[in-house]
Amino acid sequence: MSEADATMSQPAEKLTPVNEVAGPRVRDVLPGMEGHPLLAELMDVEVPAALKPVVDPKEYAHRSFKDGEFWRHIPGYAEVDRATFLDWKFQNKQSVTSVDKLVATLGNLASPAFIDDVRAGIARAPMNVRLSPYTVALIDWANPYQDPLRIQFLPVGSTQLPDHPRLTLDSLHEQADAPTPGLTHRYYDKALFLPLDVCPVYCRFCTRSYAIGGDTDTVHKARLTPNAKRWHTDIAYIASRPEIEDIVVSGGDLYMLPAQHVSTIGHLLLAIPHIRRIRIATKGPAVSPMKILTDEAWTAALFEIANAGRAMGKEVCLHTHFNTPQEITEITRQAMEVLFKGGVTVRNQTVLIRNVNDSVATMTELVRRLSYMNVRPYYVYQHDMVSAVEELRTTVQTNASIERGVRGSTAGFNTPLAIVDLPGGGGKRDVHSFEHYDRTTGISVYRSPAVHADLVYLYFDPIDLLPKEGQERWSRPAEHQRMIDEAIGTAGLTGMPLAVA
């Protein structure tokens, strides 16, 4: 008899009857699920002994979402019922667009000293103020200086720092790469289409402060007002370039376009044979998620475009912009569920902001919360070099360290890439891919062969976060070019021209 036959002839091992099992059963760990048609047969199965220690429930706190009528503690919204607050028209019409309206909304929740500080901050800001009631209601007005939403949308003079000496208003050179107003063609097969210049809120750190919103005391804006003639010109250029396959539709924010315009733009782009992918970019879900729930025409237009694209073998997805877990509530979860069930892929692009999300713990919580809502964490951007927000920027080292800390905390496809969008129009590069990084002077040297193979691109860390030696060198203008030359020389790129001289 062979060894195999001998093995097969042995009597089967007696299974321990379920009613003799001493350990926990599925019914003990999933109470209330006994009636589930599929899980019922598992209820008396023994749970295998764990090899890892029990997880602290705090580790999955990302599954709990702020709910209830949390806005009623704001004096201006104290009498607003749920149906009204969830109405997207209410969110638009009642947006806070001035300090006086903020005071009227908050009553005595904010101190006069803080309000004066806001006035001082706005005087220097390149962006207008616009806060949705949803955003106002989520800010901790008892501690506004540390609140991550206030930091993003409402400037205060007391924390502002001088701009970096190498800062320019349109740091990404979007206008330089624009063959026609409102269209940037930088990458070989991609283009950025900007149909409008208004948003549901105005982010202080907006890289498009050269164009978005109205004029301020410090910036006269390049206008990108909604205009069918301009749109047709932009789309005609796209149609004329067969190498373009991917369009980002941004602005401004498509949240602010009526449904019929969203539909028109989407179908025009889909009709171009070589267009394969359309990314609709919006901050809206982070600051006014109820629009997806209550503006049925707009959401239907998004679904219509996505379904039309799918029928043509083309992708239409939504790219949004959550920066902190505090932006996310049960309203958000419901809105994202509507998009998910409607077949719309949602990806998130976070900006790394000092005192908002610049820690491994905060970024990990954000990534897990987004993933739980079926929103794909996509990018974490190094903060662009934007005027009057130097106190919001972090170092390249901070971004790289956070990325290493987050990686492995969840699935790889839900782990965002750390990206720097290179000043001077070099496009997006992995933050770790520098040719050289001087942590004393804060100068990182990059190349972007697919965009401009013969140019050198530089990113500059905020001076106040540099070591003393670096701060002292930047305090002397004569040292500025020396530091740049040293960084480029150490990278082995001496003689190559700079993208921004």
Buried (B, 14 or more C-beta within 10 A) or exposed (E): EEEEEEEEEEEEEEEEEEEEEEEEBBBEEBEEBEEEEEEEEBBEEBBEEEEEEEEEEEEEEBEEBBEEEBBBEBEBBEEBEEEBBBBBEBBBEBBBBEBEBBBEBBEEBBEEEBBBBBBBBBBBBBBBBBBBBBBBBBBBBEEBEEBBBBBBBBBBBBBBBEBBEBBBBBBBBBBEBBEEBBBBBBBEBBBBBBBBBBBBBBBBBBBBBBBBBBEBEBBEBBEBEBBEEBBEBBBEBBBEBEEBBBBBBBBBBBBBBEBEBBBBBBBBBBEBEEBBBBBBBBBBBBBBBBBBBBBEEBBBBBBBBBBBBEEBEBBBBBBBBBBBBBBBBBBBBBBBBBBBEBEBBBBBBBBBBBBBBBBBEBBBBBBBBBBBBBBBBBBBBBBBBBBBBBBBBBBBBBBBBBBEBBBEBBEEEBBBBBBBBBBBBBBBBEBBEBBBBBBBBBBBBBBBEEBBEEBBBBBBBBBBBBEEEBBEBBEEEEBBEEBBEBBBEBBEBEEBEBBBE
